[in-house]
Amino acid sequence: MRGVASSRGEAGAMKERRERIGAMHGAGGEVMGRLLSEHILPKFALRSAGPVGLDALDDGASLSLPDGEVVVTTDAHVVHPLFFPGGDIGRLAACGTVNDLAAMGARPVACTLAMVVEEGFPLDELDTILSSCAQILWETETALVAGDTKVMGRGELDGVVLTMTGIGVAQRVIRDSELQAGDVLLVTGPVGDHGMALIAAREEFHLESDLLSDVAPLWPLIGELLAEVRITAMKDPTRGGLAAAVNEMARKGEIGVELDEKSIPVRAQVRAVANLLGLDPLQAACEGRAVLGVSPADAQRALEILHRTELGKDAAIIGWVGEHRPGKVVLNTSVGGRRLLEMPLGDPLPRIC
Amino acid sequence: MKADQFALRDPLRGQALARALQRLAPERPVRIVHVCGTHEITISEHGLRHVLPEGVSVLEGPGCPVCVTSTVDLDRAVRLAEQGVAVCTFGDMMRVPGSRKTLDEARALGAPVHTVLSAADAVGLARKNPAQDVVFFAVGFETTAPGTAAVLLDDPPGNFSVLCSHKLIPPAVQKLVNMPGTGLDGLLAPGHVSTVIGAGAYAGLAGEHCIPVVVGGFEPLDVLYALLLLLRQVADGRAQVENAYPRAVSWEGNRQAQNLLATAFRVSDAKWRGIGEIPCSGLAVRAELSRFDAALKYDVPAVEGQEVVPGCRCADVLVARAVPSDCPLFGGECTPLTPVGPCMVGAEGACAVWHRHGERPAL
C-alpha cells in the first residue's frame, strides 16, 4: 500500500524512518479514515456546536447558535516556514480565524478546517501542526465541526495549506469603518513581531535573533473589553501591519487619524531587524494584536482592562481621531516631526500568514 | 517599553534641537539644499521639515545618482545589452525609463541584463564566463566610484569593461549656485560623499560663493543638528564649512579612495539628466585603461534622447526648483508602481521618497 511509507522490518542501522503522508491519505478510503480517527479527531476536544458535529463524518455539520448576529470569516494560510519562532501554521490558522471573528466583536463558536498536504509530508510534523491548532480552539472554546483533507503530489505545494472558516456570534457587530471624531485609538500590544520574526527566521537573510511571533488568540481579551467598554471600530493589523490597518480605518470611516510615534509600542529587536533591512516596523504584520477606537471617556478604563491581561500588558494609547484630513493618517514622529503614514503598496514579505 | 532606544533618535534631544531651531526663525525665506537621497529619506521618514521654523525650506537637489544619469548613457547600456553584451548594474537603475526602454524591459525581451551589488560582482561574472563580454554600467557619485576604480586597477579580465557614468558632487552644487531660480542659502553637504572627498572639498563654495556649508550625518538628530548649524551661519551672516558628522567625515577625506579615483579616472564634462552638461563633473576611464572603457570598446553611438517626459517636473525637482508634490503627476499618474520620471524610480529619488514616507509640505 502506498499510503503509509513505514520502515518497520527494514534492515540496517538506519533510524526508524518517519511515517509520511501519501496520496491515499486524501483518497477518502480506509487509509484516510485511519488518519482521521487516529490523528485528527482525538486532538480536537470540542467537535460539535449543534446536533450534527464532526464525529458524524456527515456531509456537513449543523449548528445551534446563541442569540445575536452570526459572523462568518474564511482564510487560507500559506505561511513559510511552516514552523516559525513562536508558532506554526496550525496555531496561525486557528488564531487567524478566531481573531477575524474577535475583531468583528464576535465570540468564536465553531469552525471548519480544510487541509491540503503535500505527498511525503512527515506525519509527526502534521501531528504537531494539528495539535497547535487544536490547542487554540480549546482555549477559545471553539468547536471544529467539519473538515476536509486532500493530498497533492510532491512539489505541487509547499508542505501544508490550511483553510479555516470561522463562525461566531456578536451581540453588536464592530466594523472597521465606524471610527468617530474624538475617538482615542489603542493597540493591544507591541506591533510588527510576527513579520519581523518570520524575516529573522528565513535563511536568506542570515539573521539570528530570539524574536518570537506574537501569534495569539484575541478572544477572550476582546470579550473582556466588550463587557465594559464600547468599542467604536476595530481591526486586527495583519498584512501591511499597523500602517495598513489604520489607513483602512481612516479611509472607510472618511475620517482623519493622528498617531504618536513614540507611544506606539515596538520591541527594540523588531526595530533593529527593520532598520537593518530598511523596512518599516509599522508595516510589519501582527498576528495577536488589535487596534481599536473608543471614546475618550472609555480610554483609561479600556487600557486598565488590557493591562491586567498577559496578552494586553503592553497595550497603549497611540493616537486620536479627528475631522482634519479625512481618509489620511498623520504620524507625529518621535523627534517632533510630522508626515503621512501611507498605505503600504503591499506587504514587503510574501507568505507571512 | 521605550519607543526608541537609539540615542540619535532620542525624542527629548529632538525636542531640544527643535526648540533651538525655532529660535532661529529667519526674517526672510531661507532655502537650504541637500544633495543626497539618504538625507531625503531621513528628513521625510521623520517628518523633519515640520520641525523647522517658518520660512525655512529644505530641498533635494541632484542627490539621486540614478535620477541624474543621462538617457544618452542609459540608452547606450540598453543597446549594449540588446547586442548580447551582459550589462551589470545596480538594482535601482533597472526600472529607470530611457528614451526607448528600461534595462528591465530589455531583460524581459531576452537581453542579458544583471543586477549586481558592486563592480566586483560584475568582474566575478566576467571571470566565470570568459566567452561572454561583460559591461559594468557604473553610476553613482564619489561614494561608489572608488569601488569601480578598485576593480579597474586590479587587473580585470579582458572580457570586462566599464560604461562609466560616475559623477562628482561639488561641480553640480557649483552649477546649482549659478542657476537662476535656485536661490541657495545653504548646503547640507552629503555625509557619504564627504567621507571620500572630505569636508575641505566645499571650501571654495563657502569662500568664493559665500554659501554656508555643513556636512551632516543620516540619523534624524544628525540632520537636525546640521540644520541648526546652517541656520546659525545664516543668522550670523557667516559662510564657512562646518562638520556636523565628525564621527565619519574628516577635513581631508579618504586619501586612499581619492588616490584610486585619480589613478583610474580622469575628470570629464558630463551630462546630467534634467540639468544638462556640467563642465568637469564626470569621471571617465583613463587612457592607460582604455581597453576597459566600454564607450571605446563597443560601437554604440551616443544618441541624444528625450530626457524628461512632458508634464513631468523631475527636471525642476533635480535642481531644487520644485518639491515632488508640486508636480501634477505626483501620486496620480506617477507612482512607484507606474513611474513616469526618474525621480519616482530610484529608491533615493525625491519623488519616490516622498511617496513612500508620506512627506508633504503642509500637514
Interface residues (C-beta under 8 A of the other chain):
Chain A: P190 E261 K262 S263 I264 P265 V266 R267 A268 R271 D314 R325 V330 L331 N332 T333 S334 V335 G336 G337 R338 R339 L340 L341 E342 L345
Chain B: M1 K2 A3 D4 Q5 R9 D10 P11 R13 G14 Q15 L17 A18 S44 E45 H46 G47 L48 R49 H50 V51 P220 L221 L224 P336 L337 H355 R356 H357 G358 E359 R360 L363
